[in-house]
Structures are given as C-alpha cells and as structure tokens.
Amino acid sequence: MAAIGLAAPAQARLVTKNLPVVMIDPGHGGMDPGTIAADGLFEKTITLATGHLLYRALSRTGRYRVEMTRSTDVYVTLEGRVAGATAAKADLFLSLHCDHLPEADLRGASIFTLSSTASDRLAAGVAADENSADRFAGPHFSGVSPQVAGILASLETRATRVGSATLAQDIQRSFTGVVPLLPDPHRSANFAVLRDPSTPSALMEMGCLSNPLDERLLRSPSHQQLVADRLTTSIDAYFANYSGGRGLRMAG
Ligand SMILES: [Zn+2]
C-alpha cells in the first residue's frame, strides 16, 4: 500500500473518526506513466497533481476523512488500490484518469461506473486501457488473490451499484457547463479498480490527452483546481442526498 493521506493531529483524529471516508485514487504512477501527451506529459503526473488538490479541497470542508491510494509517484497495482479502499472502509472511491481516444477531435471528461458488460465500444476500449496497468505488476500477478476472487464473486451489490450511479450523476451535473464533457459522459464498463462490492465507486476521465484543447486544460493548475472544486461539490451533493450503502448505516 502506498502512503495514505496526511497524518492528522491526535485531537483532529478524535473529531473526524466518524466522518465518511473518501478514497482518492490518482491513476497510474511509478513505472506506469498511463497515457502520454504529444509533448511527453504523463497522465500519472496530472492525476497525482489533481488528486492532491482534491485531497485539500475535501479536507478543507471538514466533512470527510480523506485518503489517497498513492500520494507520491509510486506504482500501486489495481488490486492494491481496491484492497486499500476496503481496508480504509471507504464510503466512496474515486479514481482519477485522463483519456486517450483514437479520434483526436473527441474531447471532454467522462465518468465511468462498473458493469460486467460495457455500455458501448468506447467504454470497452477505455476499460481495456486502464485495466492493462496491471501488466506492469509482472507475471506473478497473472491470477487474482482469494480475497479479490471473493470480491469479484460478490461484486455489483445493489446498494453499491445505485451509489456509484448516483455519484456519477452528481459529477455530471456539477461539471455540465463548466468543464467540457464527452457526449453521453456517463458510461459503464468492467474496470478492475472499481470492483470493490462494498464501496460506491466511479472512475473519472478528466479529459482527453489525445485532444490538443483538452491537453492544454489538463496540464493547467487552474483547471486542475476547477476539476477538484467541482468534484468536491459532487461529493457534497452525494453525501447530502444519497442515503444508500454506508451512508444509510451512518445516518441510522
Ligand atoms: Zn488512466
């Protein structure tokens, strides 16, 4: 497991221990650069920078305990990311990525939730790209551990599925008119990193590094801050309005 979040002072920890846990997952890292822009900028660099901004924006609200699957430029397997969210008893898991589509004129952000079958060909291709991060883990990772096999067997519980869809809708709503979106921005596919059955999860493609306009936005710290702020608004809306899964147990 990579470093998680930042250490909180003892008093703050007492106050925050019952807060919902949000796990931010900056995609790729270390030997896995993710997709690469025309000028050599790595996806892993953008996801980590935006992840830190989101960490700060969510922490500032005082409403969440925020953790990260990685807070430095290290490689974490997809299995390790899922296991980290499970161990932290995360109430929400949000994976951050940048897309690379075959058509350079396509641009905009999109939000993916888990489904055993892809919603369309584009979604299937994106899932195949993101799942392939585990090729970096080497041959010892060709199978899955019994723990992950158990997770796969029981995935897509109803509460998790509804929670994930709700989060995706909240993100789409808060991005509309502010951050460019792909047509039909909420898609579903079989993403390895979204397979924790107990945690509502979404994977955010923040834009397309294959599109020059998106690339310019994605590398800009002010746009990264805008994305972090809109995601914070989405997560606020999710916890304010949605009472499924762990949110219901906490409220009840
Ligand atoms: Zn990615």
Boltz pocket constraint, residues with backbone or C-beta under 6 A from the ligand:
constraints:
  - pocket:
      binder: B
      contacts: [[A, 27], [A, 28], [A, 34], [A, 35], [A, 43], [A, 96], [A, 97], [A, 98], [A, 130]]
      max_distance: 6.0
